[in-house]
Amino acid sequence: MAVATSGIVIAGPLKHVTSLVIDAMPPTPVSSNVPILVRRAMRKLGQDLRDARLRRRIPTETLAQRASISRMTLYKVEKGDANVSMGAYMNILFVLGMIDRVSDLADGNEDTIGRQLEKERLPKRIRLPRKKFTLPERPYGD
C-alpha cells in the first residue's frame, strides 16, 4: 500500500507509522476572515506608509533594516497585509517619526460611543454600604 503525503510516497504497511499527516488543503489565509472595511483601512495605511517612505527618500532596504524587519515584510506592510504583526507596523511608524500619532487611535477622550455607553450605565444614586451592627460584649454570668 502506498500513501502520498505532500508529494512523498510512503510504501509498505502503515501499522508501524505512529502519525501521518496528509495535507488535503493549504491553510486559509487570515485576510479572508478580515472584514472588507478593515482590509480597506489596512490597504490605505500601507499605501500611506509607502508614500511617507518615498517622501523621505528612504530605500526599502534601509527602512526594513532600521525597523528590524525583512524587505518582504516591508513589502507586505506597504500592501496592507493583515497577516503582518502590529509590531512591524509600529516599528515602521517609529522609524518614519510617526509613532506619536498612534497613541491617539483608541484614546478614551475620543471614544464617543464608549463614553455614552458608560454614561448610561452609571447608577442614578449611590448608596453607602450598611454598617454591621454588633452588640457590645458582655461578661459571662449576667
Phi and psi restraints in degrees (value plus and minus 20) as a CYANA .aco file:
   2 ALA   PHI    -140.1  -100.1
   2 ALA   PSI     115.9   155.9
   3 VAL   PHI    -145.2  -105.2
   3 VAL   PSI     113.7   153.7
   4 ALA   PHI    -118.7   -78.7
   4 ALA   PSI     107.8   147.8
   5 THR   PHI    -148.6  -108.6
   5 THR   PSI      88.4   128.4
   6 SER   PHI      33.3    73.3
   6 SER   PSI      22.6    62.6
   7 GLY   PHI      67.9   107.9
   7 GLY   PSI     -23.6    16.4
   8 ILE   PHI    -122.8   -82.8
   8 ILE   PSI     112.3   152.3
   9 VAL   PHI    -122.6   -82.6
   9 VAL   PSI     105.7   145.7
  10 ILE   PHI    -126.6   -86.6
  10 ILE   PSI     100.2   140.2
  11 ALA   PHI    -126.0   -86.0
  11 ALA   PSI     132.7   172.7
  12 GLY   PHI      84.4   124.4
  12 GLY   PSI    -199.9  -159.9
  13 PRO   PHI     -89.1   -49.1
  13 PRO   PSI     124.9   164.9
  14 LEU   PHI    -113.9   -73.9
  14 LEU   PSI     -18.1    21.9
  15 LYS   PHI     -89.4   -49.4
  15 LYS   PSI     -36.8     3.2
  16 HIS   PHI    -111.9   -71.9
  16 HIS   PSI     -28.4    11.6
  17 VAL   PHI    -108.3   -68.3
  17 VAL   PSI     100.2   140.2
  18 THR   PHI    -101.0   -61.0
  18 THR   PSI     -55.2   -15.2
  19 SER   PHI    -164.6  -124.6
  19 SER   PSI     121.4   161.4
  20 LEU   PHI    -159.5  -119.5
  20 LEU   PSI     101.6   141.6
  21 VAL   PHI    -127.3   -87.3
  21 VAL   PSI     102.6   142.6
  22 ILE   PHI    -130.2   -90.2
  22 ILE   PSI      98.3   138.3
  23 ASP   PHI    -101.5   -61.5
  23 ASP   PSI      84.1   124.1
  24 ALA   PHI    -102.0   -62.0
  24 ALA   PSI     -65.1   -25.1
  25 MET   PHI    -159.1  -119.1
  25 MET   PSI     128.1   168.1
  26 PRO   PHI     -88.9   -48.9
  26 PRO   PSI     134.4   174.4
  27 PRO   PHI     -82.5   -42.5
  27 PRO   PSI     127.7   167.7
  28 THR   PHI     -94.2   -54.2
  28 THR   PSI     110.4   150.4
  29 PRO   PHI     -86.0   -46.0
  29 PRO   PSI     128.3   168.3
  30 VAL   PHI     -82.6   -42.6
  30 VAL   PSI     -53.4   -13.4
  31 SER   PHI     -82.4   -42.4
  31 SER   PSI     -41.4    -1.4
  32 SER   PHI     -93.8   -53.8
  32 SER   PSI     -40.5    -0.5
  33 ASN   PHI    -112.5   -72.5
  33 ASN   PSI     -23.8    16.2
  34 VAL   PHI    -106.1   -66.1
  34 VAL   PSI     111.9   151.9
  35 PRO   PHI     -78.3   -38.3
  35 PRO   PSI     131.6   171.6
  36 ILE   PHI     -80.2   -40.2
  36 ILE   PSI     -57.9   -17.9
  37 LEU   PHI     -86.1   -46.1
  37 LEU   PSI     -55.1   -15.1
  38 VAL   PHI     -88.9   -48.9
  38 VAL   PSI     -62.8   -22.8
  39 ARG   PHI     -80.1   -40.1
  39 ARG   PSI     -60.8   -20.8
  40 ARG   PHI     -84.2   -44.2
  40 ARG   PSI     -62.8   -22.8
  41 ALA   PHI     -84.4   -44.4
  41 ALA   PSI     -60.8   -20.8
  42 MET   PHI     -84.7   -44.7
  42 MET   PSI     -61.7   -21.7
  43 ARG   PHI     -82.0   -42.0
  43 ARG   PSI     -62.2   -22.2
  44 LYS   PHI     -86.1   -46.1
  44 LYS   PSI     -62.3   -22.3
  45 LEU   PHI     -81.0   -41.0
  45 LEU   PSI     -64.7   -24.7
  46 GLY   PHI     -80.5   -40.5
  46 GLY   PSI     -63.4   -23.4
  47 GLN   PHI     -85.1   -45.1
  47 GLN   PSI     -60.2   -20.2
  48 ASP   PHI     -84.3   -44.3
  48 ASP   PSI     -59.6   -19.6
  49 LEU   PHI     -86.0   -46.0
  49 LEU   PSI     -58.9   -18.9
  50 ARG   PHI     -83.5   -43.5
  50 ARG   PSI     -65.5   -25.5
  51 ASP   PHI     -81.2   -41.2
  51 ASP   PSI     -61.0   -21.0
  52 ALA   PHI     -83.6   -43.6
  52 ALA   PSI     -59.9   -19.9
  53 ARG   PHI     -83.6   -43.6
  53 ARG   PSI     -64.2   -24.2
  54 LEU   PHI     -87.5   -47.5
  54 LEU   PSI     -58.4   -18.4
  55 ARG   PHI     -81.7   -41.7
  55 ARG   PSI     -52.9   -12.9
  56 ARG   PHI    -106.9   -66.9
  56 ARG   PSI     -22.8    17.2
  57 ARG   PHI      35.8    75.8
  57 ARG   PSI      24.9    64.9
  58 ILE   PHI    -120.8   -80.8
  58 ILE   PSI     102.0   142.0
  59 PRO   PHI     -87.2   -47.2
  59 PRO   PSI     135.3   175.3
  60 THR   PHI     -79.4   -39.4
  60 THR   PSI     -60.7   -20.7
  61 GLU   PHI     -78.9   -38.9
  61 GLU   PSI     -64.8   -24.8
  62 THR   PHI     -87.3   -47.3
  62 THR   PSI     -66.0   -26.0
  63 LEU   PHI     -83.2   -43.2
  63 LEU   PSI     -63.0   -23.0
  64 ALA   PHI     -81.6   -41.6
  64 ALA   PSI     -62.6   -22.6
  65 GLN   PHI     -85.3   -45.3
  65 GLN   PSI     -64.7   -24.7
  66 ARG   PHI     -87.5   -47.5
  66 ARG   PSI     -50.8   -10.8
  67 ALA   PHI    -108.6   -68.6
  67 ALA   PSI     -19.3    20.7
  68 SER   PHI      38.4    78.4
  68 SER   PSI      22.8    62.8
  69 ILE   PHI    -152.5  -112.5
  69 ILE   PSI     147.9   187.9
  70 SER   PHI    -102.6   -62.6
  70 SER   PSI     143.6   183.6
  71 ARG   PHI     -84.2   -44.2
  71 ARG   PSI     -53.0   -13.0
  72 MET   PHI     -85.7   -45.7
  72 MET   PSI     -60.4   -20.4
  73 THR   PHI     -85.0   -45.0
  73 THR   PSI     -61.5   -21.5
  74 LEU   PHI     -81.1   -41.1
  74 LEU   PSI     -61.1   -21.1
  75 TYR   PHI     -79.7   -39.7
  75 TYR   PSI     -64.3   -24.3
  76 LYS   PHI     -85.2   -45.2
  76 LYS   PSI     -59.5   -19.5
  77 VAL   PHI     -81.6   -41.6
  77 VAL   PSI     -65.9   -25.9
  78 GLU   PHI     -87.6   -47.6
  78 GLU   PSI     -39.5     0.5
  79 LYS   PHI    -109.2   -69.2
  79 LYS   PSI     -29.7    10.3
  80 GLY   PHI      62.1   102.1
  80 GLY   PSI      11.3    51.3
  81 ASP   PHI     -87.1   -47.1
  81 ASP   PSI     105.4   145.4
  82 ALA   PHI     -96.9   -56.9
  82 ALA   PSI     -30.8     9.2
  83 ASN   PHI    -102.0   -62.0
  83 ASN   PSI     -30.0    10.0
  84 VAL   PHI    -101.7   -61.7
  84 VAL   PSI     120.4   160.4
  85 SER   PHI     -86.4   -46.4
  85 SER   PSI     132.9   172.9
  86 MET   PHI     -84.5   -44.5
  86 MET   PSI     -49.5    -9.5
  87 GLY   PHI     -80.1   -40.1
  87 GLY   PSI     -57.6   -17.6
  88 ALA   PHI     -84.6   -44.6
  88 ALA   PSI     -63.0   -23.0
  89 TYR   PHI     -82.0   -42.0
  89 TYR   PSI     -62.5   -22.5
  90 MET   PHI     -85.4   -45.4
  90 MET   PSI     -61.1   -21.1
  91 ASN   PHI     -81.7   -41.7
  91 ASN   PSI     -61.3   -21.3
  92 ILE   PHI     -85.2   -45.2
  92 ILE   PSI     -64.4   -24.4
  93 LEU   PHI     -80.4   -40.4
  93 LEU   PSI     -59.0   -19.0
  94 PHE   PHI     -83.0   -43.0
  94 PHE   PSI     -67.0   -27.0
  95 VAL   PHI     -83.0   -43.0
  95 VAL   PSI     -56.2   -16.2
  96 LEU   PHI    -100.6   -60.6
  96 LEU   PSI     -24.6    15.4
  97 GLY   PHI      58.2    98.2
  97 GLY   PSI       7.1    47.1
  98 MET   PHI    -138.3   -98.3
  98 MET   PSI      -7.1    32.9
  99 ILE   PHI     -89.0   -49.0
  99 ILE   PSI     -47.8    -7.8
 100 ASP   PHI     -84.0   -44.0
 100 ASP   PSI     -44.1    -4.1
 101 ARG   PHI     -95.0   -55.0
 101 ARG   PSI     -39.0     1.0
 102 VAL   PHI     -90.5   -50.5
 102 VAL   PSI     -53.7   -13.7
 103 SER   PHI     -83.4   -43.4
 103 SER   PSI     -38.4     1.6
 104 ASP   PHI    -111.3   -71.3
 104 ASP   PSI     -23.4    16.6
 105 LEU   PHI     -79.9   -39.9
 105 LEU   PSI     -66.6   -26.6
 106 ALA   PHI    -139.2   -99.2
 106 ALA   PSI      14.0    54.0
 107 ASP   PHI     -82.4   -42.4
 107 ASP   PSI     113.0   153.0
 108 GLY   PHI     -80.9   -40.9
 108 GLY   PSI     -51.0   -11.0
 109 ASN   PHI     -89.1   -49.1
 109 ASN   PSI     -44.3    -4.3
 110 GLU   PHI    -115.2   -75.2
 110 GLU   PSI     -24.5    15.5
 111 ASP   PHI    -107.9   -67.9
 111 ASP   PSI      60.5   100.5
 112 THR   PHI     -86.8   -46.8
 112 THR   PSI     -59.1   -19.1
 113 ILE   PHI     -86.5   -46.5
 113 ILE   PSI     -67.2   -27.2
 114 GLY   PHI     -82.6   -42.6
 114 GLY   PSI     -60.1   -20.1
 115 ARG   PHI     -87.0   -47.0
 115 ARG   PSI     -57.6   -17.6
 116 GLN   PHI     -85.8   -45.8
 116 GLN   PSI     -63.2   -23.2
 117 LEU   PHI     -83.3   -43.3
 117 LEU   PSI     -60.6   -20.6
 118 GLU   PHI     -84.5   -44.5
 118 GLU   PSI     -59.1   -19.1
 119 LYS   PHI     -84.4   -44.4
 119 LYS   PSI     -58.1   -18.1
 120 GLU   PHI     -88.6   -48.6
 120 GLU   PSI     -48.0    -8.0
 121 ARG   PHI    -105.9   -65.9
 121 ARG   PSI     -29.7    10.3
 122 LEU   PHI     -85.4   -45.4
 122 LEU   PSI     119.7   159.7
 123 PRO   PHI     -88.8   -48.8
 123 PRO   PSI     129.4   169.4
 124 LYS   PHI     -90.1   -50.1
 124 LYS   PSI     -59.0   -19.0
 125 ARG   PHI    -161.0  -121.0
 125 ARG   PSI     135.9   175.9
 126 ILE   PHI    -131.1   -91.1
 126 ILE   PSI     106.6   146.6
 127 ARG   PHI    -122.1   -82.1
 127 ARG   PSI     116.3   156.3
 128 LEU   PHI     -96.5   -56.5
 128 LEU   PSI     127.2   167.2
 129 PRO   PHI     -86.8   -46.8
 129 PRO   PSI     123.6   163.6
 130 ARG   PHI     -88.4   -48.4
 130 ARG   PSI     121.6   161.6
 131 LYS   PHI    -100.3   -60.3
 131 LYS   PSI     118.9   158.9
 132 LYS   PHI     -94.4   -54.4
 132 LYS   PSI     109.0   149.0
 133 PHE   PHI    -112.2   -72.2
 133 PHE   PSI     103.4   143.4
 134 THR   PHI    -143.4  -103.4
 134 THR   PSI     119.8   159.8
 135 LEU   PHI     -95.9   -55.9
 135 LEU   PSI     123.6   163.6
 136 PRO   PHI     -87.0   -47.0
 136 PRO   PSI     127.1   167.1
 137 GLU   PHI     -90.9   -50.9
 137 GLU   PSI     115.8   155.8
 138 ARG   PHI    -132.7   -92.7
 138 ARG   PSI     123.8   163.8
 139 PRO   PHI     -88.9   -48.9
 139 PRO   PSI     128.3   168.3
 140 TYR   PHI     -85.9   -45.9
 140 TYR   PSI     127.6   167.6
 141 GLY   PHI      81.5   121.5
 141 GLY   PSI     -17.0    23.0
